[in-house]
Amino acid sequence: MKQRTLDGRLVEDVFPFSFQICSDTFKTSQALQNHYRVHRLPQGSVGHAAFERPGEAVGLLLGEEGVAPVSPQTSPTPCHEQETSSDVEIIEPSGGSALDGAKQAGTSCKLTKAGLPKMTTGAKKRPRVSPRRMVDAVDTWRACKASGHPVVDEYGRATGTKHAYNTVYNWSRKYDELLKAAAKSGKAKITQTRKGYFRKNKLVLHFDKRFSKALKTARKKGWKLTSKVAFALAQRVFAKVDAQRHAPGLVWPKVRRTGEPWQPRLQWVRRWLAVRAWRPRVATKKKKCTSQADCAMMQKFVDKVRFLCLKKPLENQGARIPDPHLHYGYFKPSARYNRDQVGFDYSGSGKTWASLEERQAGCIHVQSGPKKWAKRFFTWDMCYSCNLEDRQMPPVVYFFGAGQVSALERASYDPDVRVFFTKKAYLCREANDEWTKIWKEFKQETSPGVPVLLTLDSHASQTRRGWQKEMQQADTQILHTEPGGTHVCQMIDRHVGRLHKHLFQEEQMEYLLENFDQFGHLSARDRRIYATHWVGAVWRKYVGQKRREHYNCCLCSGLLIRLDAASMTAQEIQATTAMKAVVQEPSPVEDDA
């Protein structure tokens, strides 16, 4: 059977076909994809007659005029070719439309804006990553990269993270902006921390603003902002704000428990400082310090040291006062000690003091480590003499907590390190008393009855008269540094603490190179144990190998001042030169020079 196509060509074996659109409520593309099934027409079926010409079906779809299907009444009897032809019919699925089926099944069916059922679920929204998590991911990736690990794992993610490599790399390019955003998101507002009667009161909000400004001004002046000093400032600001209110509607909120108008208390100030992560200790070297002021502080400290070296110490019962040294007076280099507390804030910056942002940015001294590595940090209470050839004070470490640890953990600490637990992992009165016991034992073993000079800063636990008398009975002369001049007069602050931090970093990096995967899963107990062993290794390495660096730090701090200074006259210099031959035992520090 030959048929003529639309373009006029004659083809053979062209059989007619028929189809039926399913529903008017669906689009043609959707109906053809989801709402039809193909089956073979039975022979002699009624109502599904074929078109006389093959082009009639296509013309009907295209909307051509003059083309209409042949009615079933006038359709000719199908011939043999038509009976063996393969016809196609598009019909609705059993059970009604998709919307009716969803309603009958009781399932939810989303609709489009046109009211039609939504056939696609849409792409899942990517979860939002906070700036803090971005910073942690970048820190982890950099730590892995610095440790020699590949930057990309086998799944295309940045090593050590669950994010893609390109994503973490783009975050690293805007690392500074992410740090600011993370610090900003971590700040708590006063309306969030003090709800209820305290919330959205204009006077309280104004007081909060004035109080913050007063604290910042006090810090710029170099004040030591303890909780009691902050409470005094809060009372002063509260009185000023209360005197300046004139509108009758402005009243202080009432306390629910007592019914009295609110006013700041000491406990409230402590909570205020804790929420905003304010620290009473500030950086010693302020921005406004000039070189002239530093020189004046150094001159005062050197004059005090020279005066004490020339002054005969007090004689205790059973004590022997040695003869004064030709160059160093009554206190030789081995009898001059300096004590200071170095906080290991996990920042890796080499500084003995770090701000809150720097403490949160690093880890146990790996500069680019994630925050989870810094689960515990500690303070090293250092005490060294000017001569490292003699026996030195053992290192003392302060950890966070109440000290309720097992006997197994205490037995696992380094034998050369003394460990104590304090509330803030810093020096306090109780910790200072424990340190005093260790000092007395050390003094009794090394130089019993020999007076020594101990220089330290003006911490509250070290300025008590009772403690100074107790140290005087142990043949220890106390000398406090100049206020605000710790960065000038403290030997440990003159690069000794920073050198210890660098050595500590080397010890930990040596461990991380071998146990990088296990370090992230260590408990707080294991971290404390490892920290004590690293401190012991650093202390032994410093005492045995860093004597020249220690000698230079002693000279810079003024603690190793000599009595034969440049201010001596020519006659005094000649007399001193003549007396040098009489001295049979030269100073060990002088031999090093």
C-alpha positions in Angstrom: 0.0 0.0 0.0 1.5 3.3 -1.1 0.7 6.6 0.6 1.7 10.1 -0.3 3.4 12.1 2.4 3.1 15.9 3.2 6.1 16.7 1.0 4.6 14.8 -2.0 6.8 11.7 -1.8 5.3 8.2 -2.1 6.2 5.7 0.6 5.1 2.1 1.2 3.9 0.3 4.3 2.6 3.5 6.0 -0.1 2.6 8.5 -2.5 5.0 10.1 -2.3 5.7 13.8 -4.7 7.3 16.4 -4.2 9.0 19.8 -6.3 10.7 22.5 -5.2 13.6 24.7 -5.8 12.7 28.4 -7.0 15.8 30.2 -7.4 19.5 29.5 -6.0 20.5 32.9 -2.5 19.3 32.1 0.1 20.6 29.7 1.0 18.4 26.7 4.6 17.8 27.8 3.5 16.7 31.3 0.7 14.5 29.9 3.1 12.9 27.4 5.6 12.2 30.2 3.5 11.2 33.1 -0.1 10.4 32.1 -0.3 8.0 29.3 0.4 4.4 28.5 0.8 2.8 25.1 -1.1 -0.3 24.1 -2.2 -2.1 20.9 -5.7 -1.5 19.7 -7.9 -4.6 19.5 -9.0 -5.6 16.1 -12.3 -4.1 15.0 -12.5 -1.7 18.0 -15.1 1.0 17.8 -14.5 4.6 18.4 -10.8 4.5 17.5 -11.0 4.7 13.7 -7.9 5.7 11.9 -7.5 8.8 9.8 -7.7 8.3 6.1 -4.4 10.1 5.5 -1.4 10.0 7.7 -1.1 13.8 7.6 -4.5 14.4 9.1 -3.4 13.6 12.7 -0.4 15.9 12.5 -2.6 18.6 10.9 -5.1 18.3 13.7 -2.4 18.9 16.2 -1.0 21.9 14.3 -4.5 23.4 14.0 -4.7 23.4 10.3 -8.0 24.3 8.8 -10.0 21.9 6.6 -8.5 18.9 8.3 -10.9 16.8 10.4 -10.9 13.2 11.4 -13.3 10.8 9.7 -16.3 10.0 11.8 -16.8 6.4 12.9 -20.1 6.1 11.0 -18.4 7.0 7.6 -15.2 5.2 8.2 -14.5 2.3 5.8 -14.2 -1.2 6.9 -10.6 -1.8 7.9 -8.7 -3.8 5.4 -6.0 -6.5 6.0 -3.3 -3.9 6.2 -5.2 -1.9 8.8 -5.8 -5.0 10.9 -2.1 -5.8 11.1 -1.1 -2.2 11.7 0.3 -1.0 15.1 -1.8 1.8 16.6 -1.1 4.0 19.6 -3.5 5.4 22.1 -2.8 7.8 24.9 -5.3 7.5 27.7 -5.6 8.6 31.4 -4.3 6.3 34.1 -6.9 4.3 36.0 -8.1 6.0 39.1 -8.4 9.6 37.8 -5.9 12.4 37.6 -2.7 12.7 39.7 -4.3 15.3 41.9 -7.3 13.2 42.7 -5.1 10.2 43.4 -3.0 12.2 45.8 -6.2 13.4 47.6 -7.5 9.9 47.8 -4.2 8.6 49.2 -4.1 11.4 51.8 -0.7 12.6 50.8 0.2 16.3 50.5 0.5 17.6 47.0 2.2 21.0 46.4 0.7 23.3 43.9 2.2 25.9 41.6 1.1 29.5 41.3 -1.3 28.5 38.5 -3.0 26.0 40.9 -1.5 22.9 39.2 0.2 20.2 41.1 3.9 20.6 41.3 5.7 17.7 39.6 9.2 18.4 40.8 10.4 18.7 44.4 13.0 21.3 43.7 16.7 21.4 44.8 17.4 21.1 48.5 18.6 24.3 50.1 22.2 24.2 51.2 22.6 24.7 55.0 24.0 28.0 56.1 27.5 27.9 57.5 28.2 30.3 60.4 31.4 32.5 60.3 32.7 30.7 63.3 32.5 27.3 61.5 34.2 28.9 58.4 37.1 30.1 60.6 37.4 26.6 62.2 37.4 25.0 58.8 40.1 27.3 57.5 42.3 26.8 60.6 42.0 23.0 60.4 42.9 23.0 56.7 45.9 25.3 57.2 47.1 23.1 60.1 46.9 20.0 58.0 48.7 21.8 55.2 51.4 23.0 57.5 51.8 19.4 58.9 52.6 18.0 55.4 49.2 16.5 54.7 47.7 16.9 51.2 45.4 19.8 50.8 42.6 17.7 49.2 41.4 14.3 50.4 40.2 11.5 48.2 36.6 12.8 48.1 37.6 16.3 46.9 37.2 17.9 50.3 39.7 20.1 52.1 41.8 17.9 54.4 40.4 17.7 57.9 37.0 19.3 57.0 33.7 18.2 55.5 33.6 21.1 53.1 34.8 21.2 49.5 38.3 22.3 48.8 37.3 25.3 46.6 34.9 26.5 49.3 37.5 26.4 52.1 40.0 28.1 49.8 37.6 30.9 49.1 37.0 31.3 52.8 40.7 31.5 53.5 41.0 34.5 51.1 38.6 36.5 53.3 39.9 35.1 56.6 40.2 38.5 58.3 36.6 39.4 57.5 35.4 36.1 58.8 37.2 36.6 62.1 35.5 40.0 62.5 32.1 38.5 61.7 32.7 35.6 64.1 33.7 38.0 66.9 30.7 40.2 66.2 28.3 37.3 66.2 29.7 36.1 69.5 28.9 39.3 71.4 25.9 39.1 73.6 23.5 42.1 73.8 22.2 43.3 77.1 18.6 42.6 76.0 19.5 39.0 75.5 21.5 38.5 78.7 19.1 40.2 81.1 15.5 39.5 80.3 12.3 40.3 82.2 12.3 43.4 84.3 15.7 44.4 82.9 14.6 44.2 79.2 14.4 47.3 76.9 14.5 49.8 79.7 16.0 53.1 78.3 17.7 54.0 81.5 19.4 50.6 81.8 20.5 50.6 78.1 21.9 54.1 78.6 23.7 52.9 81.7 25.1 50.0 79.9 26.5 52.3 77.2 28.1 54.7 79.7 29.5 51.8 81.7 31.2 50.2 78.7 32.7 53.6 77.8 34.0 54.1 81.3 35.6 50.6 81.4 37.3 51.3 78.0 38.7 54.6 79.3 40.0 53.0 82.4 41.8 50.3 80.4 43.4 53.0 78.2 44.7 54.6 81.4 46.3 51.3 82.4 44.0 50.5 85.4 43.9 47.0 86.8 40.2 46.4 86.2 39.2 43.9 88.9 35.6 43.2 89.6 35.6 45.5 92.6 37.1 48.4 90.6 34.5 47.8 87.9 31.8 47.8 90.6 33.0 51.2 91.9 32.8 52.5 88.3 29.3 51.1 87.9 28.1 52.9 91.0 29.6 56.2 89.8 28.0 55.8 86.4 24.7 54.8 87.9 24.7 57.9 90.1 25.4 60.2 87.1 22.7 58.6 85.0 20.1 58.7 87.8 20.9 62.4 88.4 20.5 63.3 84.7 17.0 61.8 84.1 14.3 64.5 84.0 11.4 62.9 82.1 8.7 61.5 84.4 8.3 58.4 82.4 11.9 57.3 82.8 12.1 55.1 85.9 14.4 52.3 86.8 12.9 48.8 86.6 11.9 47.1 89.8 13.4 43.9 91.0 10.8 41.2 91.0 12.1 39.5 94.1 12.4 42.6 96.3 10.2 45.2 94.5 12.9 47.8 94.9 14.3 49.9 92.0 17.2 48.2 90.2 20.7 49.3 90.8 24.0 47.5 90.0 25.4 45.0 92.5 28.8 43.3 92.7 27.4 40.0 91.5 25.7 41.8 88.5 29.0 43.4 87.6 30.8 40.1 87.7 28.1 38.5 85.4 28.3 41.6 83.1 32.1 41.1 82.8 31.8 37.3 82.3 29.2 37.6 79.5 31.3 40.1 77.6 34.5 38.2 78.3 36.1 41.2 79.9 39.4 40.4 81.6 40.8 42.3 84.6 44.4 42.0 83.3 45.4 44.2 80.5 48.5 44.4 78.3 51.3 45.9 80.2 52.8 47.8 77.3 50.2 50.4 76.4 50.0 52.3 73.1 50.7 55.6 74.8 54.0 54.4 76.4 57.0 56.4 75.0 60.6 55.5 74.9 61.3 58.3 77.4 58.9 56.8 79.9 60.4 53.4 79.5 63.9 54.8 80.1 62.7 56.5 83.2 61.1 53.3 84.5 64.3 51.4 83.8 66.5 54.0 85.6 64.3 53.7 88.7 64.5 49.9 88.7 68.2 49.9 88.2 68.7 52.4 91.0 66.7 50.2 93.4 68.7 47.0 92.4 72.0 48.9 92.9 70.8 50.2 96.3 69.8 46.7 97.5 73.1 45.2 96.3 75.0 47.8 98.3 72.8 47.5 101.4 73.6 44.7 103.9 70.6 42.2 104.1 68.9 41.6 107.4 70.3 38.8 109.5 67.9 36.1 110.4 68.5 33.5 113.1 71.1 31.1 111.9 71.7 33.0 108.6 75.2 33.9 107.4 75.8 37.1 105.4 78.5 36.5 102.8 81.0 39.1 102.0 80.0 41.5 99.2 81.2 40.7 95.7 83.5 43.1 94.0 81.2 43.7 91.0 77.8 42.6 92.2 77.6 43.4 95.9 75.7 41.2 98.3 73.7 39.5 95.6 75.6 37.6 93.0 74.1 36.6 89.7 73.2 33.2 91.1 71.3 35.0 93.9 69.2 37.3 91.7 65.9 35.7 90.7 63.0 36.9 88.6 59.5 35.5 88.8 56.6 36.0 86.3 53.5 34.1 85.1 53.4 33.3 81.4 50.0 32.4 80.0 50.0 29.9 77.2 46.9 31.2 75.4 47.2 28.9 72.4 47.6 31.8 70.0 51.1 31.0 68.7 52.0 34.6 68.5 55.0 34.4 70.9 53.6 37.0 73.3 53.1 36.6 77.0 49.7 38.3 76.8 46.9 37.8 74.3 43.5 39.4 73.9 40.3 37.4 73.9 40.2 37.3 70.1 43.7 35.9 69.9 43.0 33.3 72.6 39.9 32.1 70.6 41.8 32.1 67.3 44.5 29.5 68.1 45.2 26.3 69.9 47.8 24.9 72.2 50.5 26.7 70.5 49.8 25.5 67.0 49.3 28.8 65.2 46.8 27.6 62.7 45.0 24.9 64.7 41.3 24.6 65.2 39.4 25.8 68.2 38.6 22.3 69.5 42.3 21.7 70.2 42.3 24.5 72.8 40.0 22.7 75.3 42.4 23.5 78.2 45.0 26.2 78.5 47.4 26.8 81.4 49.8 29.3 83.0 53.5 28.7 83.6 54.8 30.3 86.7 58.5 30.8 85.8 61.3 31.6 88.1 65.0 31.9 87.0 68.2 33.2 88.3 70.7 35.2 86.3 73.1 32.2 86.2 71.7 29.1 84.5 74.7 27.1 85.5 73.3 26.7 89.0 70.3 24.7 90.0 67.0 26.4 89.0 63.5 26.5 90.4 61.3 23.7 89.1 58.5 24.8 86.7 55.1 25.3 88.2 51.9 25.0 86.0 48.4 26.2 86.8 45.5 24.3 85.1 41.8 25.1 85.1 39.5 23.2 87.5 39.2 22.2 91.2 41.9 19.6 91.1 39.6 16.6 91.3 41.7 14.3 89.2 42.7 10.7 89.6 45.8 9.4 91.1 46.7 7.9 87.8 46.7 11.3 86.1 48.9 12.8 88.8 51.3 9.9 88.5 51.5 10.5 84.7 52.7 14.1 85.0 56.2 15.0 84.2 58.3 14.4 87.4 60.1 17.8 87.1 56.8 19.8 86.8 54.6 20.9 89.7 51.0 21.1 88.8 48.2 23.0 90.6 44.6 23.7 89.7 43.0 27.1 90.1 39.7 28.6 89.2 41.0 30.8 86.3 44.3 28.8 85.6 46.2 31.9 86.8 48.0 33.1 89.9 45.8 33.6 93.0 46.4 33.7 96.8 46.0 29.9 97.3 48.3 29.2 94.3 50.9 31.7 95.6 50.9 29.9 99.0 51.6 26.6 97.3 54.4 28.2 95.2 55.9 29.6 98.4 56.2 26.1 99.9 58.0 25.0 96.8 60.3 28.0 97.0 61.2 27.3 100.6 62.1 23.7 99.8 64.2 24.8 96.8 65.9 27.5 98.9 66.7 25.1 101.7 68.2 22.6 99.3 70.3 25.0 97.2 71.4 27.9 99.4 70.3 27.6 103.0 70.8 30.8 105.0 72.1 32.7 102.0 70.1 35.9 101.2 68.7 36.1 97.6 66.9 38.9 95.7 63.6 38.1 94.1 62.0 40.5 91.6 58.4 40.2 90.6 55.4 42.3 89.5 52.8 43.8 91.8 50.2 41.1 91.8 47.7 41.2 94.7 48.9 38.0 96.2 52.5 39.1 96.1 52.0 42.6 97.7 50.7 41.3 101.0 52.8 42.3 103.9 52.3 38.9 105.6 53.7 37.2 102.6 56.6 39.5 102.3 57.5 38.9 106.0 57.2 35.1 105.4 59.6 35.4 102.5 62.0 37.6 104.6 62.2 34.8 107.1 63.3 32.5 104.3 66.2 34.9 103.5 64.5 36.3 100.4 64.5 40.0 99.6 61.4 41.1 97.6 61.6 43.8 95.0 58.6 44.8 93.0 58.9 46.3 89.5 57.7 49.7 88.5 53.9 50.0 88.0 53.2 49.8 84.3 56.9 48.8 83.5 56.7 45.0 83.4 57.7 45.0 79.8 60.8 46.9 80.6 62.0 45.6 84.0 60.8 42.0 84.0 63.5 39.6 82.7 61.0 37.0 81.7 59.1 39.5 79.7 62.2 40.5 77.9 62.0 37.6 75.4 62.4 34.8 77.9 58.7 34.0 77.9 58.5 34.3 74.1 61.5 31.9 73.7 59.8 29.4 76.0 56.7 29.6 73.7 58.7 28.9 70.6 60.4 25.9 72.3 57.0 24.7 73.4 55.7 25.0 69.9 58.6 22.9 68.6 57.9 20.2 71.1 54.2 20.0 70.2 54.8 20.1 66.5 57.2 17.1 66.9 54.4 15.2 68.5 51.8 16.3 66.0 53.9 15.1 63.1 53.7 11.6 64.4 50.2 11.6 66.0 48.2 14.1 64.1 45.1 12.0 63.6 44.9 11.0 67.3 45.4 14.5 68.8 42.0 15.7 67.9 40.4 12.9 69.9 42.4 13.3 73.1 40.6 14.0 76.4 41.3 16.9 78.7 43.2 14.5 81.0 45.5 13.4 78.2 46.0 17.0 77.1 47.1 18.0 80.6 49.5 15.1 80.7 51.1 15.9 77.4 51.3 19.6 78.4 53.3 18.7 81.5 55.7 16.6 79.5 56.2 19.4 76.9 56.8 21.9 79.7 59.4 19.6 81.3 61.1 19.1 78.0 61.2 22.9 77.3 62.5 23.6 80.8 65.4 21.1 80.5 66.3 22.3 77.0 66.3 26.0 78.1 68.4 25.4 81.2 70.9 23.3 79.3 71.2 25.0 75.9 70.0 28.6 76.1 72.5 30.1 78.5 73.8 32.8 76.2 70.3 34.0 75.3 69.4 34.0 79.0 72.4 36.1 79.8 71.4 38.7 77.1 67.9 38.9 78.5 69.3 39.5 82.0 71.4 42.4 80.7 68.4 43.9 78.8 66.2 43.9 81.9 68.7 45.5 84.2 68.7 42.7 86.7 72.4 41.9 86.1 73.5 45.5 86.9 77.1 45.8 88.1 78.4 48.2 90.7 81.4 49.3 88.6 79.3 51.4 86.3 80.4 54.0 83.9 79.7 56.7 86.5 82.7 55.7 88.5 85.6 58.1 88.7 89.1 57.4 87.4 90.4 56.7 90.9 87.6 54.2 91.6 88.3 52.4 88.4 92.0 52.1 89.2 91.2 50.9 92.7 88.7 48.3 91.2 91.3 47.1 88.7 93.9 46.7 91.5 91.4 44.7 93.6 90.5 42.3 90.7 93.7 40.4 91.2 92.8 39.8 94.9 89.5 38.2 93.9 90.2 34.5 93.5 86.7 33.4 92.4 85.5 35.3 89.3 81.8 35.5 88.5 80.5 32.7 86.2 78.6 35.2 84.2 81.7 37.3 83.7 83.5 34.2 82.2 80.7 33.8 79.7 81.0 37.4 78.6 
